[in-house]
Amino acid sequence: MIVPSSEFQKNFGHFKELAQREPVTVTSNGRESVVLISAAEFAELCQLREERAKPVDPKLVDREFRKRAEERAEIHREVLEGLSR
């Protein structure tokens, strides 16, 4: 839901409850200013940010890439074999 800041200020309680179910975007002068989300949603976003910030072992990335490439190759094996002739 998108709401002007003036309406948000007048009905904060209503929008606080609504934010438990969906993000509430507050606009100021017609432009998005802030987004009100539930504490659970915020915690989930923080967790995702932390996970993305962790260093990744290049060996795991390489293994995952090879696995996915092999899966894709198997799906298209006949076409690939035809092209290699």
TASULNOR-V635628 format. One record per pair of residues at least 6 apart in sequence whose ideal C-beta (glycine too) atoms are under 7 Angstrom apart, sorted by the first residue. I is the first residue (numbers start at 1). GAP is how many residues later the second one is. D is the distance in whole Angstrom. If there is no record, write none. Layout:
BEGIN
{{I,GAP,D} {I,GAP,D}}
END
This chain:
BEGIN
{{1,17,6} {1,21,6} {1,23,5} {1,24,7} {2,23,5} {2,25,6} {3,12,6} {3,21,6} {3,23,6} {4,23,5} {5,21,5} {5,22,7} {5,23,5} {5,28,6} {8,7,6} {8,18,5} {15,9,5} {15,21,6} {18,6,6} {19,17,4} {19,18,6} {19,19,6} {20,18,5} {23,12,5} {23,13,7} {23,14,5} {24,11,7} {24,12,4} {25,7,5} {25,10,5} {26,7,5} {26,8,5} {26,10,7} {27,6,6} {73,7,6}}
END
